Amino acid sequence: MSEPPRDDAPRAPRLRGDPDDDRVRRILDAAYACFTRHGVRRTTMDDIAAAADMSRPAVYQYVRSKDDAFRRLATRLFDSTLAQARAAAEVEGTLSERLHAILATKLELTLQLWRDSPHAAELLDAGARLSGDLVESMHAAMSELIIATVDAAVRRGELAPDAVDAGELADIALALTRGLEGDLTDPDRPRRRLREGVRLIVAGATREWR
């Protein structure tokens, strides 16, 4: 449930700062600490302001509400993960190694959130009210990156043009990663299985070609 407005919340429609602004980073860092400790529903703007060591009216100059802080925090986390994934796609190595490096960025984000908080599902659930569309957008961007990586492998001669449907491979690889995220009790197990799973997917495509 959204937090009810308070009389001290400014009514100005425009906000100050951008994602790289020091105060925005400070507020989002504070929001992360509060959300991971209390969960989104139990966190208040007073909690975020206290954690940021700012007054509530000052916080409202940079974020409109708790929900806005949550979405901006989720966007920052997902954008950072996608930037790492895009960098991973450019590393030297086999197709299997590049795909594993891309998918590992998503798995590591999930491991970080589950390590930091029992409320991680509120950030990662594609069905969540506040962040579901952001999660879906990240999955779509990951899929596009995997498709581009497979297409690049075809151009390099690592795969025949008709060896595999790049879109289907992306769907399978992402489904594998989401499945491994279902049991994180031993963090090393999903890491090992992701590497082996990607190797088997690529080996299957390569074997069909040869």
ChimeraX attribute file (.defattr): number of C-alpha atoms within 10 A of each C-alpha:
attribute: neighborCount
match mode: 1-to-1
recipient: residues
	/A:1	8
	/A:2	11
	/A:3	13
	/A:4	9
	/A:5	10
	/A:6	10
	/A:7	8
	/A:8	10
	/A:9	15
	/A:10	15
	/A:11	10
	/A:12	9
	/A:13	7
	/A:14	10
	/A:15	12
	/A:16	11
	/A:17	14
	/A:18	11
	/A:19	14
	/A:20	8
	/A:21	12
	/A:22	11
	/A:23	18
	/A:24	22
	/A:25	17
	/A:26	18
	/A:27	24
	/A:28	25
	/A:29	16
	/A:30	21
	/A:31	26
	/A:32	23
	/A:33	18
	/A:34	22
	/A:35	26
	/A:36	21
	/A:37	15
	/A:38	16
	/A:39	18
	/A:40	22
	/A:41	13
	/A:42	12
	/A:43	17
	/A:44	20
	/A:45	23
	/A:46	15
	/A:47	19
	/A:48	26
	/A:49	21
	/A:50	16
	/A:51	18
	/A:52	22
	/A:53	13
	/A:54	15
	/A:55	13
	/A:56	18
	/A:57	16
	/A:58	14
	/A:59	25
	/A:60	21
	/A:61	18
	/A:62	21
	/A:63	21
	/A:64	19
	/A:65	18
	/A:66	23
	/A:67	19
	/A:68	13
	/A:69	23
	/A:70	21
	/A:71	19
	/A:72	19
	/A:73	24
	/A:74	21
	/A:75	17
	/A:76	15
	/A:77	13
	/A:78	21
	/A:79	14
	/A:80	13
	/A:81	22
	/A:82	20
	/A:83	12
	/A:84	16
	/A:85	24
	/A:86	18
	/A:87	13
	/A:88	19
	/A:89	22
	/A:90	12
	/A:91	12
	/A:92	9
	/A:93	10
	/A:94	13
	/A:95	21
	/A:96	18
	/A:97	17
	/A:98	23
	/A:99	25
	/A:100	23
	/A:101	22
	/A:102	25
	/A:103	25
	/A:104	21
	/A:105	19
	/A:106	22
	/A:107	20
	/A:108	16
	/A:109	16
	/A:110	20
	/A:111	18
	/A:112	12
	/A:113	17
	/A:114	18
	/A:115	14
	/A:116	14
	/A:117	16
	/A:118	14
	/A:119	16
	/A:120	19
	/A:121	15
	/A:122	21
	/A:123	27
	/A:124	20
	/A:125	16
	/A:126	18
	/A:127	14
	/A:128	14
	/A:129	11
	/A:130	19
	/A:131	22
	/A:132	17
	/A:133	15
	/A:134	21
	/A:135	20
	/A:136	15
	/A:137	14
	/A:138	19
	/A:139	18
	/A:140	15
	/A:141	15
	/A:142	22
	/A:143	22
	/A:144	15
	/A:145	19
	/A:146	26
	/A:147	20
	/A:148	16
	/A:149	21
	/A:150	26
	/A:151	19
	/A:152	15
	/A:153	17
	/A:154	18
	/A:155	12
	/A:156	10
	/A:157	10
	/A:158	16
	/A:159	22
	/A:160	17
	/A:161	15
	/A:162	11
	/A:163	16
	/A:164	19
	/A:165	13
	/A:166	20
	/A:167	15
	/A:168	12
	/A:169	19
	/A:170	22
	/A:171	17
	/A:172	15
	/A:173	22
	/A:174	19
	/A:175	12
	/A:176	18
	/A:177	22
	/A:178	15
	/A:179	12
	/A:180	17
	/A:181	20
	/A:182	10
	/A:183	11
	/A:184	16
	/A:185	12
	/A:186	8
	/A:187	16
	/A:188	10
	/A:189	12
	/A:190	24
	/A:191	20
	/A:192	10
	/A:193	14
	/A:194	23
	/A:195	17
	/A:196	13
	/A:197	18
	/A:198	24
	/A:199	17
	/A:200	13
	/A:201	16
	/A:202	21
	/A:203	14
	/A:204	14
	/A:205	17
	/A:206	15
	/A:207	11
	/A:208	13
	/A:209	14
	/A:210	9
